[in-house]
Amino acid sequence: MFIYLVLLSLTATISLASAPPSGSAQCRQITIPVSVTALTQNIELTAPKNQSELTGFITKVTSLSSNVTADVLQGQRNLTANYKIWSLLCLPVTVSSERAITTVEFAVHGINFDHSYWNFGGKGSKYNYVDVANRAGHAVFLYDRLGVGHSSKPDGIQQVQTATQVEIAAQLIKYLKSGKSGYTFTRFIGLGHSYGSLQLLGLASKYGNLLDAIILTGFSPFQGGISTSLAAFGLTIASEQNKARFGRLSGSLPSSYLTTQSIYNDQSAFFAFPFFDFNVLKIASSTKGTATLGEFLTLSASVASNYTNPVFVVTGDKDFIFCGGDCFQKFPGASVNLVEASGVLFPAVQKFNVSIPANTGHAINVHFSAPNVYKEIQNWIASNV
């Protein structure tokens, strides 16, 4: 399933942003061109002609006896393509010499968000994780995944797939390690949310210790809530859901690009009532990103047998997507809870820790608990990495 991706040019276009999304003068936009030679999944599926066809397909996928994935995944195929990945490198303002910064956190957002999940609300917001990491002296590298935000938006079935995203993440880390961003980092920490956590797991599975530590948020190996969650999304063709952002007024995304239907679909899947500010929900819903049929059909978790560095899994107690709303329930056939069960995916890891913050849903960063979670993550890094 995984592919081979080669960075065509590690030379990035770097510019100081006069008003970057994070609100920090220390953030720099970086557009990284990549060339992909890939062995991807051959998905025997055409883009839906209309919303009715998409709804019918999602109903089939989420049915109890569904075999749709087996029917449409028909071997593998070669892919050669060029992409541009938009990113933001945010540096601590408290460090006197920028080049003295040694730690960079590599943050991968999940489905229904873009890079701004990590700096939500801008500078000074209690939901802004970048501010907290910067205050700890760490740089943070954010990016819009392929198909999201400012990054390239190719075919959403044959190209924007999980394996493609994993390889792009690997090459971006190698880019940071090369020093061609203009900074010499020596410690690399992966930070994922939800689908982004799955990508970091895939990265560890294929590349071993490419990262010095991995933090997975909004994650567990439990699959029992996935179908219910997909149904709760109310998946809609993005160009029809919001014509101004995704439709004809903005170049019109293909119908293989999907998003949630309404603010209340966003709430049911990502927010745990009443432990959030409704105004935050409104902002998150109005700025949400897209996902593709190719991503949904290639969701997978693999065992990272050759990864030995520290792992920290942080998942809200009421996570609906990865815990079915209760992360303390026992993993089927095991004596540990759903979050603790993540350890089976990292059999060679000695430093494995979990946290299950209370009164917190799937999108941790937009709950009232976010500041405490951020503090806990930084404390874990300081003690274990």
C-alpha positions in Angstrom: 0.0 0.0 0.0 2.8 2.4 0.8 4.5 4.2 -2.0 7.9 5.5 -3.0 8.1 9.3 -3.1 11.1 11.4 -4.1 11.4 15.1 -3.3 12.1 16.7 -6.7 13.7 19.7 -5.2 14.5 20.3 -1.6 14.8 23.9 -2.4 11.7 25.7 -0.9 10.4 29.1 -1.6 10.7 30.8 1.7 9.3 34.2 2.6 8.5 36.1 5.7 4.8 36.4 6.1 3.6 39.9 6.9 0.4 38.6 8.5 0.8 34.8 8.7 -2.1 32.7 9.9 -0.6 32.2 13.3 -0.4 35.9 14.0 3.3 35.5 14.8 6.1 37.5 13.1 8.3 34.4 13.6 6.3 32.2 11.3 7.5 31.7 7.7 5.5 30.3 4.8 7.3 27.6 2.9 6.0 26.0 -0.4 7.8 22.8 -1.1 7.6 21.2 -4.5 7.6 17.4 -4.6 7.7 14.9 -7.4 6.0 11.6 -6.7 6.8 8.2 -8.2 4.2 6.0 -6.5 2.7 2.6 -6.3 -0.8 3.5 -5.1 -4.1 1.6 -4.6 -6.1 1.0 -7.8 -9.6 2.2 -6.7 -12.3 1.0 -9.1 -14.6 3.9 -8.5 -15.6 7.0 -10.4 -16.3 10.3 -8.7 -20.0 10.7 -7.7 -22.2 12.4 -10.3 -24.3 14.1 -7.6 -25.0 14.1 -3.8 -27.6 11.4 -4.1 -25.0 9.0 -5.6 -22.5 9.9 -2.9 -25.0 9.4 -0.1 -25.9 6.0 -1.5 -22.3 5.0 -1.6 -21.6 6.1 2.0 -24.7 4.1 3.1 -23.2 1.0 1.5 -19.8 1.6 3.0 -21.2 2.0 6.5 -23.6 -0.9 6.4 -22.9 -3.7 8.9 -22.3 -6.3 6.1 -20.4 -3.9 3.8 -17.8 -5.3 1.5 -17.5 -2.2 -0.6 -13.8 -1.6 0.2 -12.9 -5.1 -0.9 -14.9 -4.6 -4.1 -13.3 -1.3 -5.1 -9.7 -1.8 -4.1 -8.3 -3.7 -7.1 -4.6 -4.1 -6.7 -2.0 -1.4 -7.1 -1.0 1.1 -9.8 1.9 3.3 -10.6 1.6 7.1 -10.1 3.9 9.8 -11.3 2.9 13.4 -10.3 4.2 16.7 -9.1 2.7 18.5 -6.1 3.2 21.6 -4.1 2.9 21.4 -0.3 2.2 24.6 1.6 3.6 24.8 5.1 4.4 27.2 8.0 7.5 27.1 10.1 6.9 28.9 13.4 9.9 29.8 15.6 10.2 30.8 19.2 10.3 34.5 19.8 12.1 34.1 23.1 15.1 32.5 21.6 17.9 35.0 21.0 19.5 33.1 18.1 17.0 31.5 15.7 19.7 29.1 14.6 20.2 27.9 18.2 16.7 26.3 18.1 17.3 22.5 18.1 13.8 21.0 18.5 11.1 21.0 15.9 7.6 19.6 16.3 6.2 18.2 13.0 2.5 18.6 13.3 0.0 16.7 11.0 -3.7 17.7 11.1 -6.6 15.4 10.7 -9.6 15.2 8.5 -12.0 18.2 8.5 -9.2 20.6 9.5 -6.2 22.2 7.9 -2.9 23.4 9.3 -4.7 25.9 11.5 -5.9 23.1 13.8 -2.5 23.6 15.5 -2.7 27.4 15.8 -6.4 27.8 16.2 -7.6 31.2 17.2 -4.3 32.9 16.3 -1.6 34.3 18.6 -2.6 34.6 22.2 -5.6 32.2 21.9 -5.8 29.5 24.6 -6.5 27.0 21.8 -3.2 27.8 20.0 -0.8 24.9 20.4 2.0 26.6 18.5 2.2 29.4 21.1 2.7 26.8 23.8 5.4 24.9 21.9 7.2 28.1 21.0 7.2 29.2 24.6 8.9 25.9 25.4 11.6 26.8 22.9 10.5 24.5 20.1 9.9 25.3 16.5 6.7 23.9 14.9 6.3 22.9 11.3 2.7 22.9 10.1 1.4 22.0 6.7 -1.7 21.6 4.7 -1.9 17.9 3.7 -2.2 17.1 0.0 -5.7 18.0 -1.1 -6.2 20.5 1.7 -6.0 24.3 2.1 -3.2 25.9 0.1 -1.6 22.6 -1.1 -2.1 20.9 -4.4 -5.5 19.3 -5.1 -5.1 16.4 -7.5 -7.5 13.6 -8.3 -9.3 12.7 -5.0 -9.6 9.0 -5.7 -6.5 7.7 -7.4 -3.9 10.2 -6.0 -5.0 11.6 -2.6 -4.7 8.4 -0.6 -3.3 7.5 2.8 -0.1 6.0 1.5 0.6 9.2 -0.5 0.1 11.3 2.6 2.5 9.1 4.6 5.3 9.4 2.0 4.8 13.2 1.7 5.2 13.4 5.5 8.4 11.3 5.4 9.9 13.6 2.8 8.9 16.8 4.6 10.7 15.4 7.7 13.8 14.7 5.6 13.5 18.2 4.2 13.7 19.6 7.7 16.6 17.3 8.6 18.5 18.5 5.5 18.8 22.0 6.9 17.5 23.5 3.7 14.7 25.3 5.5 17.5 27.6 6.8 17.6 26.0 10.3 19.6 23.2 11.8 17.4 21.0 13.9 18.7 18.1 15.9 15.5 16.8 17.6 12.4 15.9 15.6 9.1 15.2 17.3 6.0 14.0 15.4 2.6 15.3 16.5 -0.5 14.0 14.8 -4.2 14.4 15.2 -6.7 11.7 14.2 -5.9 10.9 10.5 -2.6 12.7 11.0 -1.9 10.3 13.8 -2.5 7.4 11.4 0.0 8.9 9.1 2.7 9.1 11.8 2.0 5.5 12.6 2.4 4.6 9.0 5.6 6.6 8.9 7.0 4.7 12.0 6.0 1.4 10.4 7.9 2.1 7.2 10.8 4.3 8.3 11.4 3.2 11.9 13.1 5.9 14.0 12.9 8.7 11.5 11.4 10.7 14.4 12.8 11.0 17.9 9.4 10.8 19.5 5.8 10.5 18.4 2.7 12.0 20.0 -0.6 10.7 18.7 -3.7 12.6 19.6 -7.4 11.7 18.9 -6.3 8.1 18.3 -6.8 4.5 19.3 -6.6 1.2 17.5 -10.3 0.6 18.0 -12.3 0.4 14.7 -15.7 -0.1 16.2 -16.8 3.5 16.0 -15.5 4.3 12.5 -18.7 3.4 10.5 -20.9 5.2 12.9 -18.7 8.3 12.7 -18.7 8.2 8.9 -22.5 8.2 9.0 -22.4 11.1 11.5 -20.3 13.2 9.3 -23.1 13.7 6.8 -20.5 13.6 4.0 -21.3 16.0 1.3 -19.6 16.9 -2.0 -17.6 19.9 -0.9 -18.3 22.0 -4.0 -22.0 21.7 -3.2 -21.7 22.1 0.6 -20.0 25.5 0.3 -19.9 27.0 -3.2 -18.0 30.1 -2.1 -15.1 28.1 -0.6 -15.1 24.8 -2.6 -17.4 25.4 -5.6 -17.5 27.4 -8.8 -16.6 30.7 -7.1 -13.2 29.2 -6.1 -12.3 27.0 -9.0 -14.6 24.1 -8.1 -13.1 21.0 -6.4 -13.8 17.7 -8.0 -16.7 15.7 -6.6 -14.3 13.3 -5.0 -13.5 16.0 -2.4 -15.9 15.8 0.5 -16.7 17.7 3.7 -19.2 17.5 6.5 -22.7 18.7 5.9 -23.4 21.1 8.7 -22.1 22.6 11.9 -24.1 20.0 13.9 -22.4 17.2 12.0 -19.1 18.8 13.0 -20.3 18.9 16.6 -21.5 15.3 16.7 -18.2 13.8 15.4 -15.6 16.2 16.8 -17.0 18.0 19.8 -18.2 16.6 23.2 -21.2 18.6 24.5 -21.1 20.8 26.6 -17.4 21.0 27.0 -16.6 23.6 24.4 -17.4 27.2 23.4 -20.2 27.3 20.7 -18.4 30.2 19.1 -15.3 28.0 18.7 -17.5 25.4 17.0 -18.8 28.0 14.6 -15.3 29.1 13.7 -14.1 25.5 13.2 -17.1 24.7 11.1 -16.7 27.8 8.9 -13.0 27.1 8.3 -13.1 23.3 8.0 -11.1 21.5 5.4 -11.9 18.7 3.0 -11.1 15.0 2.7 -11.2 12.7 -0.3 -12.8 9.4 -1.2 -9.3 8.0 -1.8 -8.4 8.8 1.8 -11.5 7.3 3.3 -11.1 4.1 1.3 -7.4 3.6 2.2 -7.6 4.3 6.0 -5.3 1.8 7.6 -3.2 1.2 10.8 0.0 -0.9 10.7 2.3 -2.2 13.4 5.5 -0.2 13.8 7.8 -3.1 14.6 11.1 -1.3 14.0 10.2 1.9 15.8 11.8 2.1 19.3 11.6 5.8 20.3 9.1 7.3 22.9 5.4 7.3 22.1 2.6 9.3 23.9 -1.0 8.8 23.0 -3.5 11.5 24.1 -7.2 10.9 23.4 -10.2 12.6 25.0 -12.4 10.4 27.2 -15.4 11.1 25.0 -13.7 10.7 21.6 -16.6 9.6 19.3 -14.5 8.5 16.3 -11.8 6.3 17.9 -13.6 5.3 21.1 -17.3 5.3 20.3 -17.7 8.0 23.0 -16.0 6.1 25.8 -12.3 5.6 25.8 -12.2 3.8 29.1 -14.0 0.8 27.8 -11.9 -2.3 27.4 -10.4 -3.1 24.1 -12.0 -6.3 22.7 -10.2 -9.4 23.9 -7.8 -7.4 26.1 -7.6 -6.1 29.7 -6.6 -2.6 28.8 -8.7 0.4 27.7 -9.0 1.5 24.1 -6.2 4.1 24.3 -3.8 1.9 26.2 -4.3 -0.7 23.5 -2.4 1.5 21.2 0.8 0.0 22.7 0.3 -3.2 20.6 1.1 -1.1 17.5 4.6 -0.2 19.0 5.9 -3.6 20.2 9.6 -2.4 20.4 8.9 0.8 22.3 10.0 1.0 26.0 8.7 4.6 26.8 5.0 4.3 26.0 2.5 6.6 27.8 -1.1 7.5 27.5 -3.4 10.3 28.7 -7.2 10.4 28.6 -8.2 14.0 29.4 -11.6 14.3 30.9 -14.6 16.0 29.3 -12.9 16.0 25.9 -14.1 14.9 22.5 -12.2 13.9 19.3 -10.9 17.4 18.4 -8.9 18.0 21.6 -7.6 21.4 20.5 -11.0 23.1 20.5 -12.2 21.9 23.9 -12.0 23.8 27.2 -9.4 21.2 28.3 -6.9 22.2 25.5 -4.6 24.4 27.7 -4.1 21.5 30.2 -3.6 19.0 27.5 -0.9 21.3 25.9 0.9 21.6 29.2 0.8 17.8 29.7 2.3 17.3 26.2 5.1 19.7 26.8 5.8 18.1 30.2 6.0 14.7 28.6 8.4 15.9 25.9 10.6 17.5 28.6 10.7 14.3 30.6 10.9 11.6 27.9 12.6 13.0 24.8 
